[in-house]
């Protein structure tokens, strides 16, 4: 993480040039922020949004901004290059960093180390095939004003949704949000919508990999409905569960086999295929639920809240464990013109779903 990516390659030069690190003073109290989280304020606590750090185009692979509030509390904003590693890797780094800090403070004897075993399972290859052809149509949506808003599902609401669909909490919440997104878009019964979900491979590979295995060790599942606005949210749960279920041990065996590179390339090409179809409605999910981030004790106790910041990708949904056990917080990025419709349909559909 302290090294640098070599130009136009996926090779990291471990030269220890360091990461981007900044400290900021916040003229306010954390309690005020928690009462009504404002994404514009949260952006200022992140190194990618500050004037001096921009991980998206920066030379550093990791950027950290520590924000000290007037009340004595602090918030840590962290950004990591996705070219280097995935969300699971970032979570294991945070856990290792916190354990090292707590050990230094004398409040813990725990210690964690990263495991560099992914290259032995997935031998390095030229990754140029994964880069888009400069002559190919752009998958970037037209310029629109995007907004990011938080929606909280209480543990009671999540349990009610689970009882209706008999699925995991991430699956039922994802399907519900997917349904609301289609309603906000005004999709008809013959319209096509696709939901993408990353699937962590560490515990699906046999034998299982360590949670501290470093790298981008995931594949994307793809759930499709051609029934658009007429699809019931419980039907969407089944489609998501089926899509996630395809990333199983047999799939991982193919991924680790002789033609594994082609399998991985095919997975990402399927995503690109849908993104290029202008008449297909796409929702992208990123779930951080289940990661032990609330256990990251730097020596002053566990964090009281985790969140996202704004994001520049339309129809993207980030899922986090809520402050209250069992609940989920969804941070949804959407065109401003559609967000009001989403908020309206969100309440209507949720009322019908849990009654």
N, C-alpha and C positions, 0 to 999 in steps of 0.2 A: 504493500500500500504506500510505502514511502518511495517507490521507484517511479519510473516513467514508461509509458507505452512508446514503443518505437514507431516511427511514422509508417502509416499504411500497413501495419501488421498487428497481430494479436500477441506480440512478444513483449513481456515486461522486462525492462532493464533495471535490475535491483541495485540501483546506484545510491540509495539512501539520501536522495536530495530532499526528502521530507514531504509533509502534507501542508495544506493550507490551514492555518489556525488563527482564529481571531477571538478577541474578548470585547464585549460590549456592555455598557451600563444602561439599564432600563429604568426610566423615571416612572415607576408604577409598581403595583403589587400583583403577584401571581393570582391571588384570589379574584381580582377584577377581571383578569383574562379568562379565568375558568367560568365565571358567571355567564359570559356571552362571548365565546371564542370568535374572533374576527380574523379571517384568513389574511387580510392585508397587514395586520399586526404580526401574525405568525410568520409571514414572509420576511419580515424584518429580523426575525430571530434565526433565519436560515442563512448559511453562507452562500447558497446559490442565488439568493435574492438581494444580498447586501451589495453595496457599491464596489467593494474591493475583492469579492470572490465570486467566481462563476464557474462551477464545476462542469457545466455543460460544454464549455469550450476551453477550460483551463488545462494547464499542463499537469496539475496535481490530480491524483487518482482518488484522493479522499480530502474532504473539506469539513472542518469543524468550527463552529462558532459557539462560545460559551457566553450566555447572557446572564448578568447579575442584576436581580431586581432590588428595588429599594427596601423591600421587606426582609431581605436576607436570603430569599430563595433564588434558585437559578434554573435556567432552561438550556439544554444542549441541542443545538441544531446540527444535524449530520447529513452530508451528501456523499455518495459513493458512485464512482463510474461503473455503469452497468456493463461496460465492455470487459471489466475485470472480474466481476462476481455478482451474485444474485442477492436477494433480500435475506435469505437464510444465512449467507456468509456475513452480511452486515450485522445481523442479530448476534451471531457467534462472536464477532469482533467486539461488539458492545459488551457482551457478557464477559469476555476475557479482559477487556479494558477495565470494567467495573471491578472485577475480582482482583486485578492487580492493584488498583487504587485502594480497595478496602484492605488488602493485605499490607500495603504500605502504611495505612492508618492504624493497623493492628486490630481491625474489627472482624477480620476473616482470614482463614488459612486456605481458602479455595484458590485453585489456580487452573487455568485452561490454556491449551495450546491449539493452534490450527493444525489440521491434518491435510497434507499436500499429496493426496492420493488420486485425484481426479485424472491427472494426465496418464497414469498407469492403466486406467480403465478406458479413457477416451484419448487415444494417442493424438498428439497435436497434428493438425493438418492446415494447409493453406485455407484460410476462411474467406477468401475473396468471393467464393460462390454464394456466401450469405449476404454479401453487399449488393444493394440494388443496382441494376444496370442503369448507368446515367442516361441512356436513351429510352428507358422504360417510362411509362406514365407515372407521374408523381402520386404517391398515396397520401400526401398531405391534404387535408380538407381545405376548402376555401377560407380565407381570413374571416373570422367571426369574433365577436366579443364573447369571451368565455367567462363563466363565473364558477366558483367552487363553493359548495355549501355542505354543511354537515347534517346528517340525519341519524338520530339515535334510536336503536331498537333495544328496549329494555329486556331483561332476562325473561320477564313474564310474556312479552310479545313474542320473543324468539321461541319459547317453549310452546306457545299456542300454535305458531306456524309449524313447528316440528311435529306436533301432534296431528296436524292436518295432513302433512305430506310424508311423515315417517322418514326423514332424511336428516343429515347433519345441519347444524345451525348455519354454517357458511353456505351450504347449498340452498336452503330455504330462503335466506336473506338475499342471496344473489339472484335467485329466480324471481323473487318478489320485485326487486329493483329492476330487473330486466323487463318484467311486465309493465312497470310504471314508465320506463323509458320508451317502450313501444307506444303506450297510450299517449305520452306527451308528444311523440312524433306524429301521432294520428295515423298509425299504420292500419291498413285494411286487412281483411281476412286472407287475401292472396299475396300479401307482402312477405318478403323474406327478411329475417333478422338473425344475427349470429352473435353468440356470446363466447368470448375467449377467457380461459382461466389458466394461469400457470400451475403446473403440478410439480411439486418437489420430488425428485427421484431418490433422495438419500435413503428413505425407508422402504422404497419399492424395489430396489435392486437387491438381489440375493447373492451373497450375504449382504446385509444392510451396511450402508456407509455410515460413518460418524456424522452427527449433527454439525461437527466442526470441520467437515470436509470443505475445502476452499474452492470456489469457482462458480461458474454458471451451470449448476447441475439441476436443470429443470427442462420440461417440455411443455408445450401448450396444448390444452384440450380445446376442442371446438364443438359447441352445441348449436344446432341449426333448427329453426322453425320456419316452415313455408306458409304458416297459418297466421302470421303476423298478429294483428290486434284481436283475432278471435281465439287465440291460444290461451287456455286457462293457466294460471300461475303454477298450479300443481303439475300440469303437463310439462311446464318448463323445468320444474324440479327433476322430473324423470329424464328429460333430455340432458340436463347438466350432469346428473348422476351417471348416466350411461356414458357420456363423453369422458368424464373423469375416470370411470372404470376401465376404459380402454387403455389408459396408461398404467398397465399392470405389470406383473412379473414377466409375462411372455413378451410384452412390448419391450421391456428393459433388456431381455435376452437378445432381441433383434438389434437393439441399440448398441449393445456391447459386442455384437457379432461382426463378421467380416464386412458386412454392408452397413454397418452402423452409421457411417457418415452420411450415406444416402438416406437412411431413415430419418436422421435429424434434419437434414436439408429438406426432405419432403414435408416434415412437420411445419417448418416455418414457411415453406412455399405455399402451403394450404392457407395459412393466415394471409399472406400477401395476395393470394388469389381473391379472397373475399374483400380485402381492403380496396382492391382496384375496381370492384364492381360498384358503380355509382348508385345502382338501384337496390343495394343491400344495406340494411341498417345494422351497424356494428356497435357492440358494447364490450369494452375491455375491462376485466377485473384484475385486481392485484390484492390478494388476501395476506394480511400480516397476523391473522388470528392464530392463536396457539403458540406463537413464538414467545419465549420467556422474557420479553422486554420489561415487564413489570417487576421482574426479579433482579434487575440491574442495579445493585446497591453499590454506590461509589464510596460508601463509608458514612453516609448521612441518612440512610434509610432508602426504601424503595421509591421509585417515581410515583407521583400522584396522578399523572396523565400523560398520554401519548397522542400525537396527532400527525396529520399531514400538513402540507402547505398548498398553495395554489399549483396548478399544473397546466401545461399548454397543449394538452391532447384532449380533444373533444370526446365525450361519451366514455370517459374513463372513471372507474369506481375503485376506490381504495377502502379496504375493510380492516378495521382494527378492533381488538378487544376493548370494551368500554371500561370505564373506571369501576363500575359495579360488575362483579363476576357474572358471567353468563350472557351479558349483553354485547351488542356490536355497534360500533360507530361506522357509518358509511360516509366517506367524503366523495362527493360526486361532482365531476367536471362536465359542464354542459353549456351549450349556447345560451346566452342570456335570454334570447327570444323563446326558448323552450323550457327554461327552468320554472317559470311561473306555472305553466301547464303541468309540469312534473309534480310540483308541490301540491297542486290541487288534486291530481289523480292519486298521489301517494296516500293522502288521507282517506280518500274514497275507497281505494282498493284494500288498504290495510284494515279498514273497518269491516269490509265484507269478508276478508280472509280469516280474521280471528273470531268471527261470530258464527 
